[in-house]
Amino acid sequence: MIYVDTKNMVKYDTDKMELVSDKVKYTCKDVFGLTVLRSGKLYKSKKGNWLGVVRKDLEKEIGTVDEETVKKMLMKYDVDKYEEIFGELEEA
């Protein structure tokens, strides 16, 4: 799947990116305007840029994700992958 970030003038191709996690969730609006969590995927490009993909009804929503948001998402939904990429979290 191809996504073009018109703000930064770059192209993302999920076939050439690393699928980092398919356990993450994204906040979306449903057809009634209610906020819901939807399962999604998180990809990383070879240049270190992040892309989020979520299926919303019959279509997909795609967008870039900044690294701080990535860290929070992985800590919440895929801690093993977080620790693999960013290092182990301290024990409480």
Disulfide bonds with the S-S distance in Angstrom:
none
